[in-house]
Amino acid sequence: MGAAHRWVKTKTDYDRNGFVVIPDMLSQEDCDRLLVEAAEIGRGNRGAVRGIAKLPDNLDDTEVLSRYLTVQFPHKASELIRDEFIAHPAIAKVLSHLIGPNVKCMQSMLFIKPSGKPGQAWHQDEHFIPTRDRSLAGVWLALDDATIENGCLWVRPGSHADGVIYDTAPHGSADFDSGNHLTGTPDDADMGIPVEVKRGTAVIFNGYLHHRSLPNRAPAGTFRRALVNHYMSANSMLPWDWDGRISPTRDMRDIVMVCGDDPYSWKGVDDITYAFLRAETTDLDDPNHDTTKKIF
């Protein structure tokens, strides 16, 4: 199959199923470098991450990383992630085929997920990051082999197709972190399918796709690490208030261009977001607990 034919099939599969799996998006060396960087972020040796303090130098990487579940916006603390892995050439190439020639990034997440840590309940990324043209795409980069045992992604193929953002509600389960879960969808009873992938693989999924992950139930000292970036067409403005942290806006401009041109470059680029630790659990016994509250 020729390269052009492969890209047509990849785009067709993405449009039909809401996700595609692309092996070897990152090299093994890329993965190694990102794992070293994850440990340095966890030690407090990179830029500021709210919730992370400088750790003693005598801790090994396993001891360091076992403390954390997820770092939000690691590219704001790590030059390596910001300069080399947001607009990685292989990522830019595939997104230019799936989204269009002009692509920008607005968010990154570094999932550490040590054994015993929870997953995320069913959700849609566009619920949190709204676009004007339904172009949001997550690029989930496996830094370890992702398996059912250690908490790989699960998806409901085709669940993006109706273009509906569904309501959410508290999930009431210790299996998942502080976020809510989807409710009232036609697929509430659908358990979805696991997406087990090898290290270096990318799972690229539409912002409307229903997806989740389960806890890491692998033996102690085991991780399911992944770098996840969110992208969209640069032709669309981004009406994102960053979960209520900033005033409502027609076009949030804290972005990184990935490929092509920025039609709104005359607006400039802002520095709004910052790196912080994601909340892990909710106090399910507290009747006043609000699972929609975000940490700052």
Secondary structure by P-SEA (a helix, b strand, c coil): ccaaaaaaaaaaaaaacccccccccccaaaaaaaaaaaaaaaacccccccccccccccccccccccccccccccccccccccccccccaaaaaaaaaacccbbbbcbbbbbbccccbbbbcccccccccccccccbbbbbbbccccccccccccccccccccccccccccccccccccbbbbccccccccccccccccccbbbbbccccccccccccccccccbbbbbbbbcccccccccccccccccccccccccccccccccccccccccbbbbbccccccccccccccccccc
